[in-house]
């Protein structure tokens, strides 16, 4: 089952490992990212950082079977690097559920919507489209922080 989908530019890092995994009792982390899937160094680092009892899957967005991930009994956290990856995943079968915005790096044309999330107009429009299509889009860096709708 997909417990949570999260956009986080850093993918696997301390907040994910120390806060989200125990909070959601995650058994599998799926990094849906075309770049990371091709990077053997990133794969090794992510696998070493993860607790031994948590499976790590790195794959390009278009190679993942989101329906299968949603229908099995393994508590899964799906991570995306950016908004376009989440949009692509939705087009490839990511079901309705919560899409958490945790960390989206600042950059040209981006404005702060929280302390750790910076969006441009295209990101905002895409997220609104996902929300209108059934996704629950929320801002929340860590579980102890209050959730806020976009």
Secondary structure, DSSP 8 states (H G I E B T S, - for coil): -EEEEEEETT-SSHIIIIIIHHHHT-SEEEEE-HHHHT-HHHHHHHHHHS-TTSEEEEE-GGG--HHHHHHSSS-EEEEESSHHHHHHHHHTT--SSEEEEEEB---TT-EESSSSBEE-HHHHHHHHHHHHTT-EEEE-SSTTS--EE-
